């Protein structure tokens, strides 16, 4: 049977010299990878980045066309913020004057307590401190918002950089970068200060939890009171730091301290003998925070380390691209409202609603049939599934930016005012009911997410495009791409950490001991599969199976359940053969097409250390090795490279 329906598969970019049975990723993407160069201003390029470039162009058009939007409207403020960023001549004239008063205050700080007050003041204005803070639902009471404290204070991507020998050249370059940047900011004795910054950050990093331990939902839920935290910091004026944040008093009545031992470690470092180090550390935090909005020279110098050295991108992004990111960071939903009006089609949401329903039904069937789970836990898993909330396209209500003042031409001032606006917005949520209409991503973001404490899956408008989704193409391609993404996000509700939350978003153990043990046997097998995989082009580093297990469970369950949803969609009918490809083949080829990507070695090495996602080639190939329908679709045998003996294959959900 043949059909003229669009297959949704771009065969012109295949490498037919590579068999899908040996390497599905390179079979589908090989020609594209061979013929494509990563743009000079990017560290990676592929399906996600292509869509992000398109969204970026769309936002630029919106911003440049909004200069005559009504005065005081969110869109006009976004246009003004963008215009201020684009005025390089003014930034050059100003030099470092916009931050000089901040630096001078720090230079004359005469005690740790005074330094803490200044750190709190700077943190309110957006400068990162030794804690990062955010407000979400309390996982012990998910209907109510609470403040979370998380370890922070480092200038390198992860604590591992400060302790592992493989990163020694990067650490040395970082020290030189700090010296260079402090010098450009006209801070005296930048070399000595850079040495002290590195010494203090190394000490701070020694108290950080590693990124595997920090994933543990039960270990990182530590409700704490203001009095309990102040008792930990006895003899240190942490109350003064809190006061400078200007949060309502009740915000600190009860909060979550994610890594308690990190706080204890800070206590040992906040001593007068280290005042010089803390002073230099805060100077550096200020300079680093504002580097992108100071002179072109300072911005370029900052890129030399964080862009060129860490990610391998040889060229800084065009000013307008950085300006788009700046405006989106300040007024993302005001821009998003205009983006949706112009670029999002209602039929896309209708088709996505149907796909989500199919995926939910397939998960429901799969859970009911699990051989390793008892009926007691199945009932609770199904209850959680019933309580999932899908959000597609854009929020039902838009963020109100009325209280955010954007002053034309005042770039640094706008950054400060935006940080204060966001801080007040977040603090105002503490103790209030969770607003389930809020989104954590804008519609123009090419991504998706699952939020465990609200048990919701979210798919912004910008991801609902080729190669992930096309409303009128063959169903197999949609189920193999966006269907697998939907399944992935639902799967996070049942991964190694998401499975610790119930359907209401409460952190509670709803499993029998035997079922949890059976689940962990499966996850340990998947960890072993990924542990030690080395992506092409990397000389040092390998996949950390423990760090990536949550995302790998999401991928495995997502594609497996998407396949079952596709079969439900067919309802017993034989899918058409299109362009010589069966429905099953198109399903898996679409999966591989969605992971089309190339990355610079520097970026790959960094992501291996910090990213809970596996590299694209393994997200594609390692997953299909576990799925029997892939073997059937392409006739995979034990003579083929992707063959995995049946006893080693993992199926969880």
ChimeraX attribute file (.defattr): number of C-alpha atoms within 10 A of each C-alpha:
attribute: neighborCount
match mode: 1-to-1
recipient: residues
	/A:1	9
	/A:2	12
	/A:3	13
	/A:4	10
	/A:5	14
	/A:6	14
	/A:7	25
	/A:8	24
	/A:9	25
	/A:10	13
	/A:11	16
	/A:12	11
	/A:13	17
	/A:14	21
	/A:15	20
	/A:16	15
	/A:17	10
	/A:18	15
	/A:19	16
	/A:20	25
	/A:21	21
	/A:22	16
	/A:23	19
	/A:24	26
	/A:25	28
	/A:26	25
	/A:27	22
	/A:28	30
	/A:29	27
	/A:30	20
	/A:31	17
	/A:32	18
	/A:33	19
	/A:34	12
	/A:35	8
	/A:36	13
	/A:37	12
	/A:38	16
	/A:39	13
	/A:40	13
	/A:41	15
	/A:42	20
	/A:43	22
	/A:44	21
	/A:45	19
	/A:46	21
	/A:47	18
	/A:48	20
	/A:49	15
	/A:50	13
	/A:51	21
	/A:52	18
	/A:53	14
	/A:54	14
	/A:55	20
	/A:56	20
	/A:57	15
	/A:58	17
	/A:59	22
	/A:60	21
	/A:61	13
	/A:62	20
	/A:63	26
	/A:64	14
	/A:65	13
	/A:66	18
	/A:67	17
	/A:68	10
	/A:69	15
	/A:70	11
	/A:71	10
	/A:72	14
	/A:73	14
	/A:74	23
	/A:75	28
	/A:76	21
	/A:77	29
	/A:78	29
	/A:79	28
	/A:80	24
	/A:81	27
	/A:82	27
	/A:83	22
	/A:84	23
	/A:85	27
	/A:86	20
	/A:87	14
	/A:88	16
	/A:89	10
	/A:90	16
	/A:91	22
	/A:92	14
	/A:93	10
	/A:94	12
	/A:95	18
	/A:96	21
	/A:97	14
	/A:98	17
	/A:99	16
	/A:100	14
	/A:101	11
	/A:102	17
	/A:103	22
	/A:104	12
	/A:105	14
	/A:106	20
	/A:107	17
	/A:108	11
	/A:109	18
	/A:110	13
	/A:111	16
	/A:112	20
	/A:113	21
	/A:114	17
	/A:115	24
	/A:116	25
	/A:117	21
	/A:118	22
	/A:119	28
	/A:120	25
	/A:121	20
	/A:122	21
	/A:123	24
	/A:124	24
	/A:125	20
	/A:126	20
	/A:127	20
	/A:128	22
	/A:129	21
	/A:130	20
	/A:131	16
	/A:132	14
	/A:133	19
	/A:134	13
	/A:135	22
	/A:136	20
	/A:137	26
	/A:138	25
	/A:139	24
	/A:140	17
	/A:141	14
	/A:142	20
	/A:143	21
	/A:144	17
	/A:145	24
	/A:146	29
	/A:147	24
	/A:148	24
	/A:149	21
	/A:150	21
	/A:151	24
	/A:152	19
	/A:153	19
	/A:154	22
	/A:155	18
	/A:156	16
	/A:157	14
	/A:158	18
	/A:159	23
	/A:160	20
	/A:161	19
	/A:162	23
	/A:163	14
	/A:164	9
	/A:165	11
	/A:166	13
	/A:167	14
	/A:168	13
	/A:169	10
	/A:170	17
	/A:171	18
	/A:172	11
	/A:173	13
	/A:174	20
	/A:175	18
	/A:176	17
	/A:177	19
	/A:178	26
	/A:179	22
	/A:180	18
	/A:181	21
	/A:182	23
	/A:183	14
	/A:184	17
	/A:185	24
	/A:186	15
	/A:187	19
	/A:188	11
	/A:189	11
	/A:190	21
	/A:191	17
	/A:192	12
	/A:193	23
	/A:194	24
	/A:195	16
	/A:196	20
	/A:197	27
	/A:198	23
	/A:199	16
	/A:200	21
	/A:201	21
	/A:202	18
	/A:203	16
	/A:204	22
	/A:205	24
	/A:206	16
	/A:207	17
	/A:208	24
	/A:209	19
	/A:210	15
	/A:211	17
	/A:212	15
	/A:213	14
	/A:214	17
	/A:215	17
	/A:216	15
	/A:217	17
	/A:218	16
	/A:219	12
	/A:220	18
	/A:221	19
	/A:222	16
	/A:223	16
	/A:224	18
	/A:225	16
	/A:226	17
	/A:227	13
	/A:228	13
	/A:229	19
	/A:230	14
	/A:231	12
	/A:232	15
	/A:233	18
	/A:234	11
	/A:235	12
	/A:236	17
	/A:237	16
	/A:238	20
	/A:239	17
	/A:240	18
	/A:241	20
	/A:242	21
	/A:243	14
	/A:244	18
	/A:245	21
	/A:246	15
	/A:247	17
	/A:248	14
	/A:249	11
	/A:250	12
	/A:251	20
	/A:252	20
	/A:253	15
	/A:254	19
	/A:255	24
	/A:256	22
	/A:257	23
	/A:258	23
	/A:259	20
	/A:260	20
	/A:261	14
	/A:262	21
	/A:263	21
	/A:264	14
	/A:265	16
	/A:266	19
	/A:267	15
	/A:268	11
	/A:269	16
	/A:270	19
	/A:271	15
	/A:272	13
	/A:273	11
	/A:274	14
	/A:275	18
	/A:276	18
	/A:277	23
	/A:278	26
	/A:279	27
	/A:280	25
	/A:281	25
	/A:282	26
	/A:283	23
	/A:284	23
	/A:285	23
	/A:286	23
	/A:287	25
	/A:288	20
	/A:289	13
	/A:290	20
	/A:291	21
	/A:292	21
	/A:293	22
	/A:294	25
	/A:295	22
	/A:296	17
	/A:297	14
	/A:298	24
	/A:299	17
	/A:300	17
	/A:301	20
	/A:302	21
	/A:303	21
	/A:304	19
	/A:305	18
	/A:306	17
	/A:307	22
	/A:308	21
	/A:309	16
	/A:310	21
	/A:311	23
	/A:312	22
	/A:313	24
	/A:314	16
	/A:315	16
	/A:316	19
	/A:317	17
	/A:318	9
	/A:319	14
	/A:320	16
	/A:321	16
	/A:322	18
	/A:323	23
	/A:324	27
	/A:325	16
	/A:326	19
	/A:327	26
	/A:328	23
	/A:329	14
	/A:330	24
	/A:331	22
	/A:332	22
	/A:333	26
	/A:334	22
	/A:335	27
	/A:336	25
	/A:337	20
	/A:338	19
	/A:339	22
	/A:340	18
	/A:341	9
	/A:342	11
	/A:343	13
	/A:344	20
	/A:345	14
	/A:346	10
	/A:347	11
	/A:348	18
	/A:349	19
	/A:350	12
	/A:351	15
	/A:352	24
	/A:353	15
	/A:354	12
	/A:355	23
	/A:356	22
	/A:357	14
	/A:358	23
	/A:359	27
	/A:360	21
	/A:361	18
	/A:362	23
	/A:363	25
	/A:364	18
	/A:365	15
	/A:366	16
	/A:367	20
	/A:368	17
	/A:369	13
	/A:370	14
	/A:371	10
	/A:372	13
	/A:373	18
	/A:374	14
	/A:375	14
	/A:376	12
	/A:377	18
	/A:378	18
	/A:379	13
	/A:380	15
	/A:381	21
	/A:382	16
	/A:383	15
	/A:384	19
	/A:385	21
	/A:386	13
	/A:387	15
	/A:388	20
	/A:389	16
	/A:390	18
	/A:391	21
	/A:392	20
	/A:393	22
	/A:394	25
	/A:395	21
	/A:396	11
	/A:397	11
	/A:398	14
	/A:399	15
	/A:400	12
	/A:401	20
	/A:402	10
	/A:403	11
	/A:404	19
	/A:405	14
	/A:406	24
	/A:407	15
	/A:408	16
	/A:409	18
	/A:410	18
	/A:411	24
	/A:412	19
	/A:413	17
	/A:414	21
	/A:415	21
	/A:416	17
	/A:417	21
	/A:418	22
	/A:419	20
	/A:420	19
	/A:421	18
	/A:422	18
	/A:423	21
	/A:424	16
	/A:425	13
	/A:426	18
	/A:427	24
	/A:428	15
	/A:429	19
	/A:430	25
	/A:431	20
	/A:432	13
	/A:433	13
	/A:434	20
	/A:435	14
	/A:436	13
	/A:437	11
	/A:438	13
	/A:439	18
	/A:440	11
	/A:441	19
	/A:442	25
	/A:443	27
	/A:444	30
	/A:445	20
	/A:446	23
	/A:447	19
	/A:448	20
	/A:449	19
	/A:450	22
	/A:451	18
	/A:452	26
	/A:453	24
	/A:454	25
	/A:455	24
	/A:456	21
	/A:457	24
	/A:458	23
	/A:459	27
	/A:460	25
	/A:461	25
	/A:462	24
	/A:463	23
	/A:464	23
	/A:465	15
	/A:466	19
	/A:467	23
	/A:468	24
	/A:469	24
	/A:470	19
	/A:471	17
	/A:472	13
	/A:473	15
	/A:474	22
	/A:475	24
	/A:476	30
	/A:477	31
	/A:478	29
	/A:479	32
	/A:480	30
	/A:481	27
	/A:482	29
	/A:483	29
	/A:484	30
	/A:485	25
	/A:486	29
	/A:487	31
	/A:488	29
	/A:489	25
	/A:490	31
	/A:491	29
	/A:492	26
	/A:493	29
	/A:494	24
	/A:495	23
	/A:496	21
	/A:497	17
	/A:498	22
	/A:499	23
	/A:500	21
	/A:501	24
	/A:502	26
	/A:503	24
	/A:504	19
	/A:505	26
	/A:506	20
	/A:507	23
	/A:508	13
	/A:509	13
	/A:510	16
	/A:511	20
	/A:512	13
	/A:513	11
	/A:514	13
	/A:515	16
	/A:516	18
	/A:517	12
	/A:518	14
	/A:519	19
	/A:520	14
	/A:521	14
	/A:522	17
	/A:523	23
	/A:524	14
	/A:525	16
	/A:526	26
	/A:527	21
	/A:528	14
	/A:529	16
	/A:530	21
	/A:531	17
	/A:532	13
	/A:533	17
	/A:534	17
	/A:535	20
	/A:536	12
	/A:537	12
	/A:538	15
	/A:539	11
	/A:540	14
	/A:541	17
	/A:542	20
	/A:543	24
	/A:544	23
	/A:545	24
	/A:546	20
	/A:547	24
	/A:548	23
	/A:549	25
	/A:550	23
	/A:551	22
	/A:552	28
	/A:553	25
	/A:554	27
	/A:555	27
	/A:556	28
	/A:557	26
	/A:558	29
	/A:559	29
	/A:560	28
	/A:561	30
	/A:562	32
	/A:563	26
	/A:564	20
	/A:565	27
	/A:566	24
	/A:567	20
	/A:568	15
	/A:569	18
	/A:570	14
	/A:571	9
	/A:572	8
	/A:573	9
	/A:574	11
	/A:575	17
	/A:576	18
	/A:577	18
	/A:578	19
	/A:579	15
	/A:580	13
	/A:581	16
	/A:582	19
	/A:583	23
	/A:584	22
	/A:585	21
	/A:586	26
	/A:587	30
	/A:588	27
	/A:589	29
	/A:590	27
	/A:591	32
	/A:592	27
	/A:593	30
	/A:594	27
	/A:595	23
	/A:596	23
	/A:597	22
	/A:598	23
	/A:599	22
	/A:600	17
	/A:601	20
	/A:602	20
	/A:603	20
	/A:604	26
	/A:605	21
	/A:606	17
	/A:607	19
	/A:608	22
	/A:609	19
	/A:610	18
	/A:611	16
	/A:612	21
	/A:613	21
	/A:614	26
	/A:615	23
	/A:616	19
	/A:617	21
	/A:618	19
	/A:619	20
	/A:620	26
	/A:621	20
	/A:622	24
	/A:623	23
	/A:624	25
	/A:625	24
	/A:626	22
	/A:627	19
	/A:628	14
	/A:629	17
	/A:630	22
	/A:631	17
	/A:632	12
	/A:633	17
	/A:634	15
	/A:635	11
	/A:636	19
	/A:637	14
	/A:638	9
	/A:639	9
	/A:640	14
	/A:641	14
	/A:642	20
	/A:643	17
	/A:644	18
	/A:645	11
	/A:646	11
	/A:647	6
	/A:648	12
	/A:649	18
	/A:650	20
	/A:651	17
	/A:652	21
	/A:653	21
